[in-house]
Amino acid sequence: MTPLREKMLADLQLRGLATKTQEAYIRAVRQLAAHYDKPPDQITEDELRAYFLYLKNEKQVSRSSQTIALCGIKFFYQQTLHREWHLFELVRVPKSNTLPTVLSQVEVYRILNQLRHPTYRTCLTAIYACGLRLGEAIRLQVQDIDSDRMWLHLRQGKGSKDRYVPLPTTLLPTLRRFWTTHRHPTWLFPGRPAKGQPPTAVTQPRDASGVQRAFKLALTESGIVKEATVHTLRHSWATHLLEAGVNLRHIQQWLGHSSIQTTTRYTHLTQTAEINAVACINQLMAELPG
């Protein structure tokens, strides 16, 4: 590791950014340096301007990739190199107005019923039943299950925040049955043991990539043509709760959203609420003259 990268990594750690964010920011600077084939501290402001135009117009990277590139590079030049270039006041990533894909409850069950591997079936069922992020699900520990109060304790989720989410009564026996297949003292979804080792010897949770592959295969086998991912189960959970009449503030708290504005986007996805609203309009206008 070069001294410059070590310094940036130290700055990222001092800022308290998550490990994955640190890796993404460093990768963004590394890609910039590779583009010009020279150390990033030798790149000029004009070259950086041309690079952002290249990402947008030629490479046409996604909005999220543009955001990571801008944030990572901006951090490097402003915080690590202390260069206050005017370019960073100019570059903006356009806001996205797209709504997430949502599966109906019938579609969710069709996907879950295609899963044959007990680990993936249980993990994805828990993700939908509790509105979890994939990383939160695979890092669940046995001690996080509060069967007396029927809550899941999610530790150090996005933004390094802890929170509790309701544990459905139908999910608890599923989790218990699955745990008896490995009886790991710590992890609910332990990783694969090395050859000849017992499951209890594993020190890390299950890898996320395997869960993602299992979901994609189940999605294909279910015949559903929507562009869905594992995270779609979380979006679907929130939408289904809202359609069932659960208070938006509760959903915000259980999702771990800092702002209610992030949660309100699910109001645009609820078919039940829209149907009821239209019925209400028709009732109010029933005696409309003319």
C-alpha atoms as a printed R data frame, in Angstrom:
    type eleno elety resid chain resno       x       y       z
1   ATOM     1    CA   MET     A     1   0.000   0.000   0.000
2   ATOM     2    CA   THR     A     2   1.379   3.407  -0.992
3   ATOM     3    CA   PRO     A     3   1.862   6.129   1.652
4   ATOM     4    CA   LEU     A     4  -0.815   8.221  -0.080
5   ATOM     5    CA   ARG     A     5  -3.375   5.420   0.141
6   ATOM     6    CA   GLU     A     6  -2.427   4.769   3.765
7   ATOM     7    CA   LYS     A     7  -3.020   8.443   4.554
8   ATOM     8    CA   MET     A     8  -6.408   8.443   2.844
9   ATOM     9    CA   LEU     A     9  -7.411   5.256   4.655
10  ATOM    10    CA   ALA     A    10  -6.428   6.814   7.986
11  ATOM    11    CA   ASP     A    11  -8.504   9.905   7.159
12  ATOM    12    CA   LEU     A    12 -11.499   7.727   6.274
13  ATOM    13    CA   GLN     A    13 -11.168   5.822   9.532
14  ATOM    14    CA   LEU     A    14 -10.902   9.039  11.527
15  ATOM    15    CA   ARG     A    15 -14.098  10.259   9.855
16  ATOM    16    CA   GLY     A    16 -15.767   7.078  11.096
17  ATOM    17    CA   LEU     A    17 -16.983   5.851   7.714
18  ATOM    18    CA   ALA     A    18 -18.089   2.250   7.325
19  ATOM    19    CA   THR     A    19 -15.575  -0.287   6.025
20  ATOM    20    CA   LYS     A    20 -17.447  -0.782   2.743
21  ATOM    21    CA   THR     A    21 -17.581   2.988   2.224
22  ATOM    22    CA   GLN     A    22 -13.838   3.233   2.823
23  ATOM    23    CA   GLU     A    23 -13.215   0.513   0.241
24  ATOM    24    CA   ALA     A    24 -15.507   2.190  -2.312
25  ATOM    25    CA   TYR     A    25 -13.845   5.603  -1.882
26  ATOM    26    CA   ILE     A    26 -10.337   4.168  -2.222
27  ATOM    27    CA   ARG     A    27 -11.420   2.186  -5.277
28  ATOM    28    CA   ALA     A    28 -12.791   5.387  -6.872
29  ATOM    29    CA   VAL     A    29  -9.431   7.136  -6.472
30  ATOM    30    CA   ARG     A    30  -7.563   4.062  -7.727
31  ATOM    31    CA   GLN     A    31  -9.728   3.985 -10.875
32  ATOM    32    CA   LEU     A    32  -9.023   7.690 -11.453
33  ATOM    33    CA   ALA     A    33  -5.274   7.097 -11.190
34  ATOM    34    CA   ALA     A    34  -5.491   4.111 -13.548
35  ATOM    35    CA   HIS     A    35  -7.387   6.201 -16.091
36  ATOM    36    CA   TYR     A    36  -4.518   8.694 -16.339
37  ATOM    37    CA   ASP     A    37  -1.794   6.154 -15.491
38  ATOM    38    CA   LYS     A    38  -0.174   8.388 -12.878
39  ATOM    39    CA   PRO     A    39  -0.403   9.023  -9.124
40  ATOM    40    CA   PRO     A    40  -3.634  10.834  -8.158
41  ATOM    41    CA   ASP     A    41  -1.774  13.691  -6.445
42  ATOM    42    CA   GLN     A    42  -0.285  14.586  -9.853
43  ATOM    43    CA   ILE     A    43  -3.674  14.894 -11.570
44  ATOM    44    CA   THR     A    44  -4.743  18.467 -12.348
45  ATOM    45    CA   GLU     A    45  -8.142  20.055 -11.830
46  ATOM    46    CA   ASP     A    46  -8.704  20.188 -15.607
47  ATOM    47    CA   GLU     A    47  -7.913  16.480 -15.906
48  ATOM    48    CA   LEU     A    48 -10.332  15.744 -13.104
49  ATOM    49    CA   ARG     A    49 -13.009  17.784 -14.879
50  ATOM    50    CA   ALA     A    50 -12.443  15.733 -18.039
51  ATOM    51    CA   TYR     A    51 -12.661  12.504 -16.025
52  ATOM    52    CA   PHE     A    52 -16.096  13.350 -14.598
53  ATOM    53    CA   LEU     A    53 -17.312  14.185 -18.119
54  ATOM    54    CA   TYR     A    54 -15.889  10.859 -19.301
55  ATOM    55    CA   LEU     A    55 -17.816   8.950 -16.630
56  ATOM    56    CA   LYS     A    56 -21.042  10.749 -17.494
57  ATOM    57    CA   ASN     A    57 -20.942  11.019 -21.290
58  ATOM    58    CA   GLU     A    58 -18.695   8.241 -22.578
59  ATOM    59    CA   LYS     A    59 -18.800   5.500 -19.994
60  ATOM    60    CA   GLN     A    60 -22.351   6.423 -18.943
61  ATOM    61    CA   VAL     A    61 -21.984   4.929 -15.481
62  ATOM    62    CA   SER     A    62 -25.016   4.622 -13.245
63  ATOM    63    CA   ARG     A    63 -26.123   7.338 -10.876
64  ATOM    64    CA   SER     A    64 -24.856   5.374  -7.868
65  ATOM    65    CA   SER     A    65 -21.436   4.896  -9.489
66  ATOM    66    CA   GLN     A    66 -21.246   8.606 -10.249
67  ATOM    67    CA   THR     A    67 -22.070   9.384  -6.635
68  ATOM    68    CA   ILE     A    68 -19.372   7.047  -5.281
69  ATOM    69    CA   ALA     A    69 -16.789   8.440  -7.697
70  ATOM    70    CA   LEU     A    70 -17.605  12.035  -6.768
71  ATOM    71    CA   CYS     A    71 -17.693  11.417  -3.009
72  ATOM    72    CA   GLY     A    72 -14.520   9.319  -2.965
73  ATOM    73    CA   ILE     A    73 -12.488  11.645  -5.168
74  ATOM    74    CA   LYS     A    74 -13.789  14.738  -3.411
75  ATOM    75    CA   PHE     A    75 -12.811  13.271  -0.036
76  ATOM    76    CA   PHE     A    76  -9.323  12.462  -1.284
77  ATOM    77    CA   TYR     A    77  -8.553  15.907  -2.688
78  ATOM    78    CA   GLN     A    78 -10.274  17.942   0.022
79  ATOM    79    CA   GLN     A    79  -9.504  15.950   3.163
80  ATOM    80    CA   THR     A    80  -6.282  14.093   2.327
81  ATOM    81    CA   LEU     A    81  -4.586  16.573  -0.017
82  ATOM    82    CA   HIS     A    82  -6.361  19.725   1.287
83  ATOM    83    CA   ARG     A    83  -7.093  21.038  -2.203
84  ATOM    84    CA   GLU     A    84 -10.181  23.249  -2.339
85  ATOM    85    CA   TRP     A    85 -10.858  23.079  -6.053
86  ATOM    86    CA   HIS     A    86 -13.874  25.005  -7.421
87  ATOM    87    CA   LEU     A    87 -14.706  21.974  -9.553
88  ATOM    88    CA   PHE     A    88 -16.295  20.230  -6.566
89  ATOM    89    CA   GLU     A    89 -18.805  23.075  -6.245
90  ATOM    90    CA   LEU     A    90 -19.802  22.521  -9.875
91  ATOM    91    CA   VAL     A    91 -20.087  18.748 -10.217
92  ATOM    92    CA   ARG     A    92 -23.491  17.398  -9.246
93  ATOM    93    CA   VAL     A    93 -25.025  13.959  -9.663
94  ATOM    94    CA   PRO     A    94 -28.616  14.263 -10.930
95  ATOM    95    CA   LYS     A    95 -31.270  13.204  -8.459
96  ATOM    96    CA   SER     A    96 -33.123  10.007  -9.190
97  ATOM    97    CA   ASN     A    97 -36.925   9.979  -9.196
98  ATOM    98    CA   THR     A    98 -37.281   6.270  -9.908
99  ATOM    99    CA   LEU     A    99 -39.334   4.099  -7.583
100 ATOM   100    CA   PRO     A   100 -38.103   0.699  -6.398
101 ATOM   101    CA   THR     A   101 -39.525  -2.537  -7.739
102 ATOM   102    CA   VAL     A   102 -42.108  -4.124  -5.454
103 ATOM   103    CA   LEU     A   103 -43.322  -7.710  -5.478
104 ATOM   104    CA   SER     A   104 -46.815  -8.716  -4.433
105 ATOM   105    CA   GLN     A   105 -47.126 -11.065  -1.480
106 ATOM   106    CA   VAL     A   106 -48.101 -13.866  -3.853
107 ATOM   107    CA   GLU     A   107 -44.954 -13.229  -5.923
108 ATOM   108    CA   VAL     A   108 -42.752 -13.225  -2.806
109 ATOM   109    CA   TYR     A   109 -44.149 -16.590  -1.737
110 ATOM   110    CA   ARG     A   110 -43.651 -17.997  -5.246
111 ATOM   111    CA   ILE     A   111 -39.973 -17.056  -5.077
112 ATOM   112    CA   LEU     A   112 -39.472 -18.397  -1.547
113 ATOM   113    CA   ASN     A   113 -41.131 -21.687  -2.501
114 ATOM   114    CA   GLN     A   114 -38.540 -22.187  -5.259
115 ATOM   115    CA   LEU     A   115 -35.685 -22.172  -2.741
116 ATOM   116    CA   ARG     A   116 -34.488 -25.652  -1.846
117 ATOM   117    CA   HIS     A   117 -31.303 -24.968   0.125
118 ATOM   118    CA   PRO     A   118 -32.349 -24.528   3.788
119 ATOM   119    CA   THR     A   119 -29.803 -21.772   4.457
120 ATOM   120    CA   TYR     A   120 -30.925 -19.584   1.572
121 ATOM   121    CA   ARG     A   121 -34.608 -20.340   2.079
122 ATOM   122    CA   THR     A   122 -34.438 -19.400   5.763
123 ATOM   123    CA   CYS     A   123 -32.270 -16.333   5.217
124 ATOM   124    CA   LEU     A   124 -34.439 -14.882   2.432
125 ATOM   125    CA   THR     A   125 -37.598 -15.669   4.391
126 ATOM   126    CA   ALA     A   126 -36.190 -13.715   7.343
127 ATOM   127    CA   ILE     A   127 -35.248 -10.808   5.068
128 ATOM   128    CA   TYR     A   128 -38.825 -10.503   3.835
129 ATOM   129    CA   ALA     A   129 -40.528 -11.236   7.156
130 ATOM   130    CA   CYS     A   130 -38.520  -8.576   9.012
131 ATOM   131    CA   GLY     A   131 -37.619  -6.069   6.290
132 ATOM   132    CA   LEU     A   132 -33.881  -6.667   6.626
133 ATOM   133    CA   ARG     A   133 -30.955  -5.643   4.488
134 ATOM   134    CA   LEU     A   134 -28.939  -8.594   3.190
135 ATOM   135    CA   GLY     A   135 -25.904  -7.689   5.307
136 ATOM   136    CA   GLU     A   136 -28.060  -7.442   8.415
137 ATOM   137    CA   ALA     A   137 -29.564 -10.876   7.800
138 ATOM   138    CA   ILE     A   138 -26.347 -12.809   7.277
139 ATOM   139    CA   ARG     A   139 -24.802 -11.184  10.379
140 ATOM   140    CA   LEU     A   140 -27.657 -12.200  12.670
141 ATOM   141    CA   GLN     A   141 -26.447 -13.827  15.854
142 ATOM   142    CA   VAL     A   142 -28.276 -16.298  18.060
143 ATOM   143    CA   GLN     A   143 -28.326 -13.766  20.893
144 ATOM   144    CA   ASP     A   144 -30.139 -11.267  18.639
145 ATOM   145    CA   ILE     A   145 -33.355 -13.292  18.764
146 ATOM   146    CA   ASP     A   146 -35.527 -12.134  21.667
147 ATOM   147    CA   SER     A   147 -38.168 -14.867  21.753
148 ATOM   148    CA   ASP     A   148 -39.778 -13.512  24.947
149 ATOM   149    CA   ARG     A   149 -40.539 -10.067  23.530
150 ATOM   150    CA   MET     A   150 -40.597 -11.286  19.885
151 ATOM   151    CA   TRP     A   151 -38.039  -8.816  18.549
152 ATOM   152    CA   LEU     A   152 -34.902  -9.057  16.431
153 ATOM   153    CA   HIS     A   153 -31.978  -6.945  17.620
154 ATOM   154    CA   LEU     A   154 -30.080  -5.623  14.609
155 ATOM   155    CA   ARG     A   155 -26.605  -4.510  15.574
156 ATOM   156    CA   GLN     A   156 -24.599  -1.863  13.733
157 ATOM   157    CA   GLY     A   157 -26.811  -1.626  10.675
158 ATOM   158    CA   LYS     A   158 -26.453   1.055   8.018
159 ATOM   159    CA   GLY     A   159 -25.003   4.181   9.589
160 ATOM   160    CA   SER     A   160 -23.652   2.061  12.483
161 ATOM   161    CA   LYS     A   161 -27.060   2.168  14.182
162 ATOM   162    CA   ASP     A   162 -28.722  -0.499  16.305
163 ATOM   163    CA   ARG     A   163 -32.468  -1.075  16.068
164 ATOM   164    CA   TYR     A   164 -35.196  -3.569  16.907
165 ATOM   165    CA   VAL     A   165 -37.699  -5.029  14.431
166 ATOM   166    CA   PRO     A   166 -40.734  -7.203  15.180
167 ATOM   167    CA   LEU     A   167 -40.199 -10.954  14.929
168 ATOM   168    CA   PRO     A   168 -43.296 -12.620  13.389
169 ATOM   169    CA   THR     A   169 -44.543 -15.568  15.406
170 ATOM   170    CA   THR     A   170 -44.473 -17.791  12.297
171 ATOM   171    CA   LEU     A   171 -40.789 -17.016  11.683
172 ATOM   172    CA   LEU     A   172 -39.486 -18.018  15.126
173 ATOM   173    CA   PRO     A   173 -40.009 -21.811  14.729
174 ATOM   174    CA   THR     A   174 -38.452 -21.597  11.247
175 ATOM   175    CA   LEU     A   175 -35.318 -19.985  12.676
176 ATOM   176    CA   ARG     A   176 -35.188 -22.506  15.512
177 ATOM   177    CA   ARG     A   177 -35.486 -25.485  13.159
178 ATOM   178    CA   PHE     A   178 -32.758 -24.128  10.944
179 ATOM   179    CA   TRP     A   179 -30.422 -23.474  13.886
180 ATOM   180    CA   THR     A   180 -30.678 -27.137  14.940
181 ATOM   181    CA   THR     A   181 -29.072 -28.101  11.604
182 ATOM   182    CA   HIS     A   182 -25.741 -26.563  12.658
183 ATOM   183    CA   ARG     A   183 -26.060 -25.414  16.339
184 ATOM   184    CA   HIS     A   184 -23.424 -22.713  15.919
185 ATOM   185    CA   PRO     A   185 -22.979 -20.853  19.233
186 ATOM   186    CA   THR     A   186 -22.786 -17.418  17.583
187 ATOM   187    CA   TRP     A   187 -24.021 -17.154  14.001
188 ATOM   188    CA   LEU     A   188 -27.539 -17.899  12.863
189 ATOM   189    CA   PHE     A   189 -26.228 -18.219   9.288
190 ATOM   190    CA   PRO     A   190 -22.623 -19.433   9.664
191 ATOM   191    CA   GLY     A   191 -20.306 -19.734   6.678
192 ATOM   192    CA   ARG     A   192 -19.291 -23.013   5.112
193 ATOM   193    CA   PRO     A   193 -16.905 -25.061   7.285
194 ATOM   194    CA   ALA     A   194 -13.608 -26.205   5.845
195 ATOM   195    CA   LYS     A   195 -13.347 -29.825   4.816
196 ATOM   196    CA   GLY     A   196 -13.283 -32.043   7.883
197 ATOM   197    CA   GLN     A   197 -14.349 -29.249  10.259
198 ATOM   198    CA   PRO     A   198 -17.634 -29.205  12.177
199 ATOM   199    CA   PRO     A   199 -20.101 -26.326  11.493
200 ATOM   200    CA   THR     A   200 -19.410 -24.917  14.964
201 ATOM   201    CA   ALA     A   201 -15.770 -24.220  14.002
202 ATOM   202    CA   VAL     A   202 -16.775 -21.514  11.505
203 ATOM   203    CA   THR     A   203 -15.779 -17.993  12.592
204 ATOM   204    CA   GLN     A   204 -17.533 -15.933   9.880
205 ATOM   205    CA   PRO     A   205 -21.168 -15.632   8.734
206 ATOM   206    CA   ARG     A   206 -22.452 -16.820   5.364
207 ATOM   207    CA   ASP     A   207 -21.202 -14.931   2.313
208 ATOM   208    CA   ALA     A   208 -23.739 -12.557   0.749
209 ATOM   209    CA   SER     A   209 -22.990 -13.596  -2.839
210 ATOM   210    CA   GLY     A   210 -24.442 -17.062  -2.338
211 ATOM   211    CA   VAL     A   211 -27.726 -15.606  -1.081
212 ATOM   212    CA   GLN     A   212 -27.876 -13.257  -4.083
213 ATOM   213    CA   ARG     A   213 -27.301 -16.103  -6.546
214 ATOM   214    CA   ALA     A   214 -29.955 -18.246  -4.877
215 ATOM   215    CA   PHE     A   215 -32.491 -15.411  -5.098
216 ATOM   216    CA   LYS     A   216 -31.770 -14.783  -8.786
217 ATOM   217    CA   LEU     A   217 -32.198 -18.479  -9.591
218 ATOM   218    CA   ALA     A   218 -35.453 -18.673  -7.623
219 ATOM   219    CA   LEU     A   219 -36.717 -15.513  -9.357
220 ATOM   220    CA   THR     A   220 -36.056 -17.057 -12.772
221 ATOM   221    CA   GLU     A   221 -37.627 -20.388 -11.839
222 ATOM   222    CA   SER     A   222 -40.730 -18.631 -10.468
223 ATOM   223    CA   GLY     A   223 -41.424 -17.099 -13.891
224 ATOM   224    CA   ILE     A   224 -41.586 -13.553 -12.509
225 ATOM   225    CA   VAL     A   225 -40.185 -11.069 -15.031
226 ATOM   226    CA   LYS     A   226 -39.732  -8.072 -12.702
227 ATOM   227    CA   GLU     A   227 -36.215  -6.666 -12.218
228 ATOM   228    CA   ALA     A   228 -35.964  -7.772  -8.592
229 ATOM   229    CA   THR     A   229 -33.041  -8.279  -6.216
230 ATOM   230    CA   VAL     A   230 -32.708  -9.448  -2.626
231 ATOM   231    CA   HIS     A   231 -33.262  -5.822  -1.537
232 ATOM   232    CA   THR     A   232 -36.642  -5.911  -3.323
233 ATOM   233    CA   LEU     A   233 -37.887  -8.136  -0.487
234 ATOM   234    CA   ARG     A   234 -37.249  -5.254   1.946
235 ATOM   235    CA   HIS     A   235 -39.094  -2.788  -0.309
236 ATOM   236    CA   SER     A   236 -41.963  -5.248  -0.641
237 ATOM   237    CA   TRP     A   237 -42.165  -5.764   3.132
238 ATOM   238    CA   ALA     A   238 -42.460  -2.019   3.776
239 ATOM   239    CA   THR     A   239 -45.091  -1.607   1.052
240 ATOM   240    CA   HIS     A   240 -47.145  -4.542   2.315
241 ATOM   241    CA   LEU     A   241 -47.101  -3.164   5.868
242 ATOM   242    CA   LEU     A   242 -48.272   0.222   4.620
243 ATOM   243    CA   GLU     A   243 -51.069  -1.391   2.619
244 ATOM   244    CA   ALA     A   244 -52.137  -3.265   5.757
245 ATOM   245    CA   GLY     A   245 -52.524   0.036   7.618
246 ATOM   246    CA   VAL     A   246 -49.321   0.032   9.709
247 ATOM   247    CA   ASN     A   247 -48.318   3.530  10.799
248 ATOM   248    CA   LEU     A   248 -45.636   5.108   8.607
249 ATOM   249    CA   ARG     A   249 -43.606   6.154  11.664
250 ATOM   250    CA   HIS     A   250 -43.373   2.552  12.839
251 ATOM   251    CA   ILE     A   251 -42.216   1.450   9.389
252 ATOM   252    CA   GLN     A   252 -39.592   4.227   9.378
253 ATOM   253    CA   GLN     A   253 -38.281   3.078  12.761
254 ATOM   254    CA   TRP     A   254 -38.158  -0.597  11.783
255 ATOM   255    CA   LEU     A   255 -36.446   0.147   8.467
256 ATOM   256    CA   GLY     A   256 -33.852   2.272  10.243
257 ATOM   257    CA   HIS     A   257 -34.499   5.372   8.116
258 ATOM   258    CA   SER     A   258 -33.190   8.615   9.593
259 ATOM   259    CA   SER     A   259 -35.693  10.697   7.636
260 ATOM   260    CA   ILE     A   260 -39.423  10.098   7.202
261 ATOM   261    CA   GLN     A   261 -39.014  11.400   3.634
262 ATOM   262    CA   THR     A   262 -37.088   8.239   2.734
263 ATOM   263    CA   THR     A   263 -39.974   6.104   3.967
264 ATOM   264    CA   THR     A   264 -42.755   8.113   2.332
265 ATOM   265    CA   ARG     A   265 -41.738   6.890  -1.126
266 ATOM   266    CA   TYR     A   266 -43.523   3.648  -0.286
267 ATOM   267    CA   THR     A   267 -46.807   5.559  -0.272
268 ATOM   268    CA   HIS     A   268 -46.435   5.775  -4.074
269 ATOM   269    CA   LEU     A   269 -46.252   1.993  -4.331
270 ATOM   270    CA   THR     A   270 -49.323   0.918  -2.373
271 ATOM   271    CA   GLN     A   271 -52.118  -0.357  -4.614
272 ATOM   272    CA   THR     A   272 -54.548  -0.784  -1.715
273 ATOM   273    CA   ALA     A   273 -54.162   2.823  -0.575
274 ATOM   274    CA   GLU     A   274 -54.642   4.092  -4.128
275 ATOM   275    CA   ILE     A   275 -57.768   1.992  -4.663
276 ATOM   276    CA   ASN     A   276 -59.227   3.204  -1.360
277 ATOM   277    CA   ALA     A   277 -58.412   6.802  -2.233
278 ATOM   278    CA   VAL     A   278 -60.157   6.520  -5.609
279 ATOM   279    CA   ALA     A   279 -63.180   4.911  -3.949
280 ATOM   280    CA   CYS     A   280 -63.260   7.783  -1.461
281 ATOM   281    CA   ILE     A   281 -63.185  10.337  -4.290
282 ATOM   282    CA   ASN     A   282 -66.041   8.567  -6.074
283 ATOM   283    CA   GLN     A   283 -68.088   8.532  -2.887
284 ATOM   284    CA   LEU     A   284 -67.497  12.215  -2.211
285 ATOM   285    CA   MET     A   285 -68.419  13.125  -5.766
286 ATOM   286    CA   ALA     A   286 -71.460  10.830  -5.981
287 ATOM   287    CA   GLU     A   287 -73.903  13.740  -5.901
288 ATOM   288    CA   LEU     A   288 -71.907  15.924  -8.272
289 ATOM   289    CA   PRO     A   289 -74.328  18.006 -10.392
290 ATOM   290    CA   GLY     A   290 -74.425  17.613 -14.148
